[in-house]
């Protein structure tokens, strides 16, 4: 990454220019993608010259790498959703989480669509966090290290990231820009309501019937398609 070893020693106004360029780049990459955004358009959005942008970051690729690093760092302290220390129940923590959503989440949405390395890293981290959470709250259902826990964590992460990727459709149906700070809480509220309702449904006779049918299908599938090996067990 082309960060420059001496940028920590630069004047405050210089660092402010870097932050302004970075924020403009986040917005431009989110709207136009990595190919559509240009040094010229990012510089114009930041209100600086292309030369100053290149002075700070060197190239568009290096600038995008800096944006990726910023997005990862922005969620570094929030990647456990405050569950371990109970911060998720505190208004200040939730406010910080939602405040970071608008610009950063739009960037993540584009990264997910483009399949960038950042998207893979965020998804893997999200799946690991979800798995850890599920093992913590339901160890009997999701034993640590089990396929059940790994599958559930991955699916949970996919469900959550889908709300980011499909934010335009959510906004169309919900009547608001759901990534805007004043509306982003609506996704979280809806998720909590859905999880509560689905927990009740899963515990009902209908839920038991679906589980039984799925288990039966799994047994039949395993009988029809037994696990295969790559030959290493015979060595």
N, C-alpha and C positions, 0 to 999 in steps of 0.2 A: 504493500500500500504506500502511495506517495504522500506521506504526511509531512515530511521534513523534520529533521531532528531538532531544529531550533525554534519551532513555533511556540513552545511554552514561554520563550523569552521575549516574544514580540509584544509591542504596545497593545494596550487594551482595545484601542480602536481597530487594530489589525485583527485581533481575535473576533471582534464583533463582525467584521467583514466576512470572515470565515463562516461564522454561524449564519449570517444572512444568506450567503451563497449556498450553504448546506441546506437550509430550509427551502430556498427556492428550488434547489435540485430535487429535494424530496417531492415537492409538489409537481415539478415538471416530469420527473420519472414516473410518478404515480399516474399522471394524466396521459402522457404520450408514450410511455414505455422506454426501455433502454435505447431502442433504435430511433424512436421519434424525437426524443429530447436531444437538443444540441447545446454545445457550449454557448452559442450565440443567444439561444432562447433562454437558457438558464441565467446567463449574465444579465440579460434584459429584465428578467423577472426579479433578479436580486438588486437591480439598479446599479450595477457595476460594469466595468468594461470586460470584454473577453480576456484581455491581457491580465487584469487583476485576478480573474478566476484561475487562469493558468499559473499565475504567480503562486497562488495558494495551493492548488491541487495538481497542477501539471498537465492533466489530461482528463477527458470525460470518464474514462475507465477508472482512473484513480479517484475521481470525485464520487463515482457510484460505489466504489469500494469503501470510501469514507462514510457514505450514507448507510451502507450495509452495517458497518461497524457501529454507527450511531444508533441504529434501530436495535441491534442486539444489546447494546449497552443500556438503552432506554428501558428495556424490559429485564435487565439483569437483576434488579432488586425486586421485581414484581413477578418473576417467573414461577414462584410458588403460590401466587395469588394471595399471599399473606395468610395462608392456611396454617402453616406451622406455628406462627406466633400469634395467631388470632387477629392479625391486622385487618383482614377482610371485613370484619364487623365494625371497623372504625371509619367514620365519615371522611376523615382527612386522607386515609389510604385510598378509599374509593374515589375521592375527588381527584387524587393524583393519577390514578389509573385511567379515569375517564378523560382527564385533561391531556394525556399523552395519546389519546386515541386518534383524534382527527387526522393530523398530518402523517403520523407514523403508520396508522392502520391503513390508510389509503395506499401508502407505499408498499406495505405488506401485501395488500390485495393484488396489486400489479405484479409483485414478485411471485406470488402464488400462481397467477395466470401464466407468467412467462417461464415458470419452473426454474428459477435461479438457485444458485447454491444457498443464498440466504433463506429461500423458501424451504429447502430441504432441512437446513439447520433448525429453523423455527419449528417446523413440523415435528422433527425428531425430538426436540426439546419439549414441545407441547405434549407429545405422546408419552414421554418419560414422566413428565409431571402428572399427567392424568393417571397413568398406571400407579405411580406412587400414592396418589390421592385415593384411588379405589382400593388398593391393598390396605391402606390405613383405615378406611371406614368400613370395609367389608372383607376382612382377611379370610373368612371361611369360604366366601363366594369367589374371591380373587386371591388365591395364595401367592405369596411373593415368588417371582420367577416363573410362574406358570404361564402356559399358553393362553389361558382364559384372561389373566391379568394383562398380558401383552396385547391380545386382540382387543380387549375392551378399551385399553388406553389409547390405542391407535384409532379406533372408531370414534371415541369421545373427542379426540383432537380433530379428527376430520369433520365432525359435526360442528365444532366451534369455529374452525377456520372457514367452513362453508358459509357462515353468516358474514364473514369478511369478503370472501370472493364474490358472493351473490348480493352484495350490499345495494347495488342498483335496483335489483328486483325487490328486495326487502323494502327499500324506500318507496318504490312504486306502489306496493301493496299497503304499506303502513302510512303513506301520505307525508313522510318527512325524510330528510336526509339523515339516515340512522347512524352515520359516522360523525355528524356534527356534534360538538360537545354538549349542546343543549338537548340532544335527542338520543345520544349513544346509550343512555341507561335503559332505553326501551328493550334492547336486545337482551340485556341481562335479566331484566324483570320477566320477560317472556320465557326465557330459559328456565328460571326458577319455577315459574308456574307450570311449565310443561313437565319438568322433572317431577314435581309434586303430583301432578295428575297421572303421569305414567307410572309412578310408584304404586299408586292406588290401583290402577288398571292391572299392572303386572301381578298384584297380589289377589286379584279377583279370580273367579272361576274361568272367565274368558282368557285371562292371562295364563292361568295354569294349563288350559287347553292348548294354547299356542305353544307354550314351552314343551308340552308333551309331544305335539305334532313335529316340532323342530327336532327334538331329541330322537324321535322315531326315524325321521328323514336322515339324520346324521348317522344312525346305526346302519340303515340300509345302504347309504352311500359308502360307508367304510367297508361294508361287506362286498360291494360291487367293485370298489376301487381300493384294494388294500395298499398300504404304504409300500413304496418301492425304495430300494437302496441304490447307491451309485457304484456298488461293488467293493467298497473299501472294507465292509464288514467281513468279506471273504478272504482278505489278505492275511 
